[in-house]
């Protein structure tokens, strides 16, 4: 976790950060984060990033869990709004690819750093609206459930022998 003399490593994205930036103490260890996004990812599943006694976490092993998703929008975006949405998503940690084309957004991201739910929030903050039809909402809810389950299965559980990949 320790970087330079007055820097520490964000356990989620591995960036060097000020040790007082968005910091928390967990199990007697001090952690700091580059963004609220990384802090929330850590708080949701800390042992996904720090492992447990005798077991490295997926992040400590250098793993990525890449996801490719296509999100449908309520309507095609103007070029200016498409650029705002693209910039908003790209500003997030873990984003590998973003392509906006009409009423769809294709995204590739590392699930250890970002979730589809967080990406959806970035899209909304940029001013775009996701499709509101029943199929669109059910699809997003199902992806949220799958991601939560996958992350939970990847997390190294303290006191449990071994973990599954």
TIBA-93130 format. One record per residue: residue number from 1; residue in three letters; x, y, z of N, C-alpha, C, O in turn. Coordinates in steps of 0.2 Angstrom, whole numbers, plus 5000, padded with zeros to 4 digits. Each point is the difference from the previous one (the first is absolute). Last residue first. Layout:
! TIBA-93130
> NUM|Ala|X|Y|Z|X|Y|Z|X|Y|Z|X|Y|Z
...
END
This chain:
! TIBA-93130
> 165|Unk|4941|4906|4959|5001|5005|4995|4995|4999|4995|5000|5004|4995
> 164|Unk|5002|4991|5033|4999|4998|4993|5001|5005|4995|4999|5006|5001
> 163|Unk|5012|4989|5025|4995|5004|4996|4999|4997|4993|5005|4997|4997
> 162|Unk|5005|4996|5030|5001|5000|4993|4994|5005|4997|4996|5002|5004
> 161|Unk|4999|4991|5020|5006|4998|4997|5000|5000|4992|4995|4997|4997
> 160|Unk|4994|5020|5022|4998|4994|4996|5006|4998|4996|5004|5004|4997
> 159|Unk|4997|5015|5018|4998|4994|5004|4998|4994|4996|4998|4995|5002
> 158|Unk|5001|5028|4986|5004|4999|5006|4997|4994|5004|4994|4999|5001
> 157|Unk|5003|5005|4972|4996|5000|5007|5005|4999|5005|5003|4994|5001
> 156|Unk|4999|5015|4973|5003|4996|5005|4997|5001|5007|5000|5005|5002
> 155|Unk|4989|5000|4973|5002|5003|5006|5003|4994|5005|4997|4995|5001
> 154|Unk|4991|5001|4978|5007|5002|4999|5003|5002|5007|5006|4999|5001
> 153|Unk|4971|4997|4997|5003|4994|4999|5008|5001|5000|5003|4995|5001
> 152|Unk|4983|5024|5000|5000|4997|5006|5003|4993|5000|5004|4998|5004
> 151|Unk|4994|5014|4976|5005|5003|5004|5000|4997|5007|5005|4999|5003
> 150|Unk|4979|4993|4982|5007|4999|4997|5005|5003|5005|5005|4997|5002
> 149|Unk|4972|5008|5002|5002|4993|5001|5007|4998|4999|5003|4997|5003
> 148|Unk|4989|5025|4991|5000|4999|5007|5002|4993|5002|5004|4999|5005
> 147|Unk|4992|5005|4973|5006|5003|5002|5001|4999|5007|5006|4999|5002
> 146|Unk|4974|4994|4989|5005|4995|4998|5007|5003|5002|5004|4997|5003
> 145|Unk|4977|5016|5001|5000|4994|5004|5005|4996|4999|5004|4998|5004
> 144|Unk|4993|5021|4982|5002|5002|5007|5001|4994|5004|5004|4999|5004
> 143|Unk|4987|4997|4975|5007|5001|5000|5003|5002|5007|5005|4998|5002
> 142|Unk|4972|5000|4995|5003|4994|5000|5007|5000|5000|5004|4997|5003
> 141|Unk|4984|5023|4996|4999|4997|5006|5003|4993|5001|5004|4998|5004
> 140|Unk|4995|5013|4975|5005|5003|5004|5000|4997|5007|5005|4999|5003
> 139|Unk|4979|4993|4982|5007|4998|4997|5005|5003|5005|5004|4997|5002
> 138|Unk|4973|5009|5001|5002|4994|5002|5007|4997|4999|5003|4997|5004
> 137|Unk|4989|5024|4987|5001|5000|5008|5001|4993|5003|5005|5000|5004
> 136|Unk|4991|5002|4972|5006|5004|5002|5001|5000|5007|5006|4998|5003
> 135|Unk|4974|4992|4989|5006|4996|4999|5006|5004|5001|5005|4996|5003
> 134|Unk|4975|5016|5001|5001|4994|5004|5006|4996|4999|5004|4998|5004
> 133|Unk|4997|5027|4988|4996|4995|4999|5001|4994|5005|5006|5000|5003
> 132|Unk|5006|5022|4994|4996|4998|5006|4995|4995|4999|4996|4999|5004
> 131|Unk|5030|5010|4987|4994|4998|4998|4996|4998|5006|5002|4997|5005
> 130|Unk|5016|5022|5000|5000|4993|4997|4993|4998|4999|4995|5002|5002
> 129|Unk|5016|5023|4997|4995|4995|5004|5000|4994|4997|5000|4999|4993
> 128|Unk|5018|5024|5010|4996|4995|4996|4996|4996|5004|5001|4999|5006
> 127|Unk|5014|5018|5002|4994|5003|4998|4997|4995|4995|4995|5002|4997
> 126|Unk|5025|4996|5018|5002|5004|4994|4993|5002|4996|5001|5004|4996
> 125|Unk|4997|4983|5024|5003|5006|5002|5002|5004|4994|5000|5007|5000
> 124|Unk|4992|4971|4996|4995|5005|5003|5003|5007|5002|4997|5005|4998
> 123|Unk|5018|4978|4996|4996|5002|4994|4994|5005|5002|4999|5005|4996
> 122|Unk|5014|4986|5021|5004|5004|4996|4997|5003|4994|5000|5005|4998
> 121|Unk|4990|4978|5015|5000|5006|5004|5004|5005|4996|4997|5006|4999
> 120|Unk|5004|4972|4992|4993|5003|4999|4999|5007|5004|4997|5005|4997
> 119|Unk|5023|4983|5007|5000|5002|4993|4993|5004|4998|5000|5005|4997
> 118|Unk|5002|4983|5024|5004|5006|5000|5000|5004|4993|5000|5006|5000
> 117|Unk|4990|4973|5001|4996|5004|5004|5003|5007|5000|4997|5005|4999
> 116|Unk|5015|4977|4992|4995|5003|4995|4995|5005|5004|4999|5005|4997
> 115|Unk|5025|4991|5013|4994|4996|4999|4996|5004|4995|5000|5006|4999
> 114|Unk|5028|4994|5008|4994|5003|4999|4994|4995|4999|5002|4994|4998
> 113|Unk|5021|5000|5008|5000|5007|5001|4994|5004|4999|4999|5005|5003
> 112|Unk|5004|4971|4995|5003|5001|5006|5001|5007|5002|5001|5002|5005
> 111|Unk|4990|4990|4974|4995|5000|5005|5003|5001|5007|4997|5001|5005
> 110|Unk|5010|5009|4971|5003|4995|5005|4995|5000|5006|5000|5005|5003
> 109|Unk|4993|5001|4970|5003|5003|5007|5002|4994|5004|4998|4994|4999
> 108|Unk|4991|5016|4975|5004|4994|5003|5003|5003|5007|5003|5006|4999
> 107|Unk|4975|5001|4984|5005|5001|5005|5003|4994|5001|4997|4995|5001
> 106|Unk|4984|5018|4982|5004|4994|5001|5006|5002|5004|5003|5004|4999
> 105|Unk|4972|5007|4995|5006|5001|5003|5003|4993|5001|4998|4996|5004
> 104|Unk|4980|5016|4981|5003|4995|5004|5007|5002|5002|5004|5004|4997
> 103|Unk|4980|5007|4988|4997|4999|5006|5003|4995|5004|4996|4997|5004
> 102|Unk|5018|5015|4978|4993|5001|5000|4997|4999|5007|5001|5004|5005
> 101|Unk|5022|4990|4997|4997|4999|4993|4993|5001|5000|4996|4995|5001
> 100|Unk|5028|5006|5015|4993|5002|5000|4998|5000|4992|5004|5003|4996
> 99|Unk|5016|4985|5020|4998|5002|4993|4993|5002|5001|4996|4995|5001
> 98|Unk|5027|4998|5015|4994|5003|5000|4998|5002|4993|5004|5003|4996
> 97|Unk|5015|4982|5020|4998|5002|4994|4993|5003|5001|4996|4997|5003
> 96|Unk|5017|4997|5016|5005|4998|4995|4998|5003|4993|5004|5002|4996
> 95|Unk|4992|5003|5032|4997|5000|4993|5005|4999|4995|5006|5003|5000
> 94|Unk|4998|4999|5024|4999|4994|4998|4996|4999|4993|4999|4995|4998
> 93|Unk|4999|5028|5017|5006|4994|5001|4997|4994|4997|4994|4998|5000
> 92|Unk|4996|5026|4992|5000|4995|5005|5006|4995|5000|5003|4999|4994
> 91|Unk|4991|5019|4990|5004|5002|5006|5000|4995|5005|5003|5002|5005
> 90|Unk|4986|4994|4974|5007|4999|5000|5004|5003|5006|5005|4998|5001
> 89|Unk|4971|5005|4997|5002|4993|5001|5007|4999|5000|5003|4996|5004
> 88|Unk|4989|5025|4991|4998|4998|5007|5002|4993|5001|5003|4999|5006
> 87|Unk|5000|5009|4972|5005|5003|5005|4999|4998|5007|5004|4999|5004
> 86|Unk|4980|4995|4980|5007|4996|4999|5005|5003|5005|5003|4996|5003
> 85|Unk|4976|5015|4996|5000|4993|5003|5006|4997|4999|5002|4996|5005
> 84|Unk|4998|5025|4985|4999|5000|5007|5000|4993|5004|5003|4999|5005
> 83|Unk|4996|5002|4971|5007|5002|5003|5000|5000|5007|5004|4998|5004
> 82|Unk|4975|4999|4986|5004|4994|4999|5007|5001|5003|5003|4996|5003
> 81|Unk|4983|5023|4995|4998|4996|5006|5004|4993|5000|5002|4997|5005
> 80|Unk|5001|5018|4977|5002|5003|5006|4999|4996|5006|5004|4999|5004
> 79|Unk|4987|4994|4974|5008|4999|5001|5003|5003|5006|5004|4997|5003
> 78|Unk|4971|4994|4999|5003|5005|4996|5008|4999|5000|5002|4997|5005
> 77|Unk|4982|4982|5000|5003|5006|5003|5003|5004|4995|5002|4998|4994
> 76|Unk|4976|4983|5006|5007|5002|4998|5003|5006|5003|4996|5005|5001
> 75|Unk|4986|4983|5014|5000|5003|4993|5007|5001|4998|5005|5000|5004
> 74|Unk|4991|4988|5016|4993|5001|4998|4999|5003|4993|4995|4999|4997
> 73|Unk|5025|4984|5008|4998|5007|5002|4993|5001|4998|4997|4997|4996
> 72|Unk|5019|4980|5009|4996|5004|4996|4998|5006|5003|4998|5000|5006
> 71|Unk|5025|4984|4997|4994|5003|5003|4996|5004|4995|5003|5003|4995
> 70|Unk|5016|4976|5007|4997|5005|4995|4994|5002|5004|4995|4996|5002
> 69|Unk|5030|4992|5005|4993|5001|5001|4997|5005|4994|5004|5004|4998
> 68|Unk|5018|4979|5013|4998|5004|4994|4993|5001|5000|4996|4995|5001
> 67|Unk|5026|5000|5017|4993|4999|4998|4998|5004|4994|5003|5006|5000
> 66|Unk|5020|4983|5016|4997|5005|4995|4993|4998|4998|4998|4994|4999
> 65|Unk|5020|5003|5021|4993|4996|4998|4997|5005|4995|4996|5004|5002
> 64|Unk|5031|4992|5008|4994|5005|4998|4994|4995|4998|5001|4994|4999
> 63|Unk|5024|5003|5017|4994|4998|4996|4996|5006|4998|4999|5005|5004
> 62|Unk|5021|4992|5011|5000|5004|4994|4995|4998|4995|5000|5002|4994
> 61|Unk|5004|4991|5029|5003|4996|4995|5000|5003|4994|5003|4997|4995
> 60|Unk|4987|5015|5022|5007|4999|5002|5004|4995|4995|5006|5000|5000
> 59|Unk|4971|5003|4998|5003|5006|4998|5008|5000|5002|5004|5002|4996
> 58|Unk|4981|4980|5010|5001|5000|4993|5004|5006|4998|5004|5000|4995
> 57|Unk|5002|4992|5029|4993|5002|4997|5001|5000|4992|5006|5001|4998
> 56|Unk|5008|4983|5020|5000|5006|4997|4993|5002|4997|4997|4995|4998
> 55|Unk|5011|4990|5024|4996|5000|4994|5000|5007|4996|4998|5004|5003
> 54|Unk|5011|4991|5020|5002|4994|4996|4997|4999|4993|5001|4996|4996
> 53|Unk|4986|5020|5020|5007|4997|5003|5001|4994|4995|4996|4995|5000
> 52|Unk|4990|5021|4987|4999|4998|5007|5006|4996|5002|5004|4998|4996
> 51|Unk|4988|5022|4984|5001|4993|5002|4999|4998|5007|4996|5004|5003
> 50|Unk|5002|5018|4984|5006|4999|5005|5001|4992|5002|5004|4999|5003
> 49|Unk|4979|5009|4980|5006|5004|4999|5006|4999|5005|5006|5001|4998
> 48|Unk|4972|4989|5003|5001|4999|4993|5007|5004|4998|5003|4998|4995
> 47|Unk|4987|5003|5026|5005|4995|5000|5001|4998|4992|5003|4995|4999
> 46|Unk|4981|5023|5008|5007|5001|5002|5005|4994|4998|5006|5002|4998
> 45|Unk|4970|5007|4994|5003|4993|5000|5007|5001|5002|5005|4999|4996
> 44|Unk|4981|5020|5005|4995|4995|4999|5003|4993|5000|4996|4995|5003
> 43|Unk|5017|5024|5000|4996|4999|5006|4994|4995|4998|4998|4996|5005
> 42|Unk|5017|5010|4978|5004|4997|5005|4995|4998|5006|5000|4995|5003
> 41|Unk|4992|5018|4979|5001|4993|4998|5004|4996|5005|4998|4994|5002
> 40|Unk|4998|5029|5002|4994|4996|5000|5001|4993|4998|4997|4995|5003
> 39|Unk|5021|5020|4995|4998|4999|5007|4994|4995|5001|5000|4996|5004
> 38|Unk|5007|5011|4974|5004|4995|5003|4998|4998|5007|5000|4995|5002
> 37|Unk|4988|5023|4988|4999|4994|4997|5004|4994|5003|4997|4995|5001
> 36|Unk|5007|5027|5005|4995|4997|5004|4998|4994|4997|4997|4995|5003
> 35|Unk|5028|5012|4993|4993|5002|4999|4995|4997|5004|5001|4995|5003
> 34|Unk|5022|5001|4999|5001|5005|4995|4993|5003|4999|5000|5006|4998
> 33|Unk|5008|4982|5026|4997|4999|4993|5001|5006|4996|5000|5006|5002
> 32|Unk|5010|4980|5022|4998|5006|4997|4998|4999|4993|5002|4995|4997
> 31|Unk|5003|4991|5028|4999|5000|4993|4998|5007|4998|4996|5004|5003
> 30|Unk|5014|4981|5020|4998|5006|4997|5000|5000|4992|5005|4997|4997
> 29|Unk|4991|4984|5024|5005|5002|4995|4997|5006|4997|4994|5001|5000
> 28|Unk|4995|4985|5018|5007|5003|5002|5005|5002|4995|5005|5002|5001
> 27|Unk|4973|4991|4994|5003|4994|5003|5007|5002|5002|5005|4997|4999
> 26|Unk|4986|5022|4988|4997|4994|5000|5004|4994|5003|5006|4999|4997
> 25|Unk|4991|5030|4999|5004|4995|5003|4995|4994|5000|4994|5000|5002
> 24|Unk|5008|5022|4980|4996|4996|5005|5005|4996|5004|5005|4998|4998
> 23|Unk|4994|5025|4983|5003|4995|5004|4995|4996|5005|4995|5003|5002
> 22|Unk|5007|5016|4979|4995|4995|5001|5002|4994|5004|4999|4994|4997
> 21|Unk|5021|5020|5001|4994|5001|4996|4995|4994|5000|5002|4995|4999
> 20|Unk|5020|5008|5013|4994|5002|5004|4994|5001|4995|4994|5002|5002
> 19|Unk|5028|4990|4991|4997|4996|5005|4994|5002|5004|4997|4996|5003
> 18|Unk|5010|5010|4971|5002|5003|5006|4996|4995|5006|4995|4998|4999
> 17|Unk|5011|4990|4978|4996|5005|5002|5002|5003|5007|5004|4996|5004
> 16|Unk|5001|4986|4973|5003|5003|5006|4996|5006|5002|4998|5004|4995
> 15|Unk|4992|4974|4992|5002|5007|4999|5004|5002|5006|4997|4998|5006
> 14|Unk|4990|4981|4990|5007|5000|5000|5003|5007|4999|5006|5000|4999
> 13|Unk|4970|4992|5003|5003|5001|4993|5008|5001|5000|5003|5000|4994
> 12|Unk|4985|4993|5026|4995|4998|4995|5003|5001|4993|5000|4995|4996
> 11|Unk|5011|5011|5025|4999|4993|4999|4996|4997|4994|5001|4995|4998
> 10|Unk|5015|5028|5006|4992|4998|5000|5000|4993|4998|5002|4997|4995
> 9|Unk|5020|5013|5016|4997|4998|4994|4993|4998|5001|4998|4997|5005
> 8|Unk|5019|5023|5006|4998|4993|5001|4996|4998|4993|4998|5004|4996
> 7|Unk|5021|5016|5014|4995|4998|4995|4998|4993|5002|5004|4996|5003
> 6|Unk|5015|5019|5004|4993|5002|5003|4994|4998|4996|4995|5004|5000
> 5|Unk|5027|4987|4995|5001|5002|5007|4994|5003|5003|4998|4998|5006
> 4|Unk|4998|4987|4973|5005|5004|5002|5000|5002|5007|4996|4997|5004
> 3|Unk|4989|4984|4994|5003|5002|4994|5006|5004|5001|5005|4998|5004
> 2|Unk|4978|4982|5009|5004|5006|5000|5004|5002|4994|5003|4995|4997
> 1|Unk|4983|4985|5006|4996|5006|5000|5004|5006|5000|4998|5005|4997
END
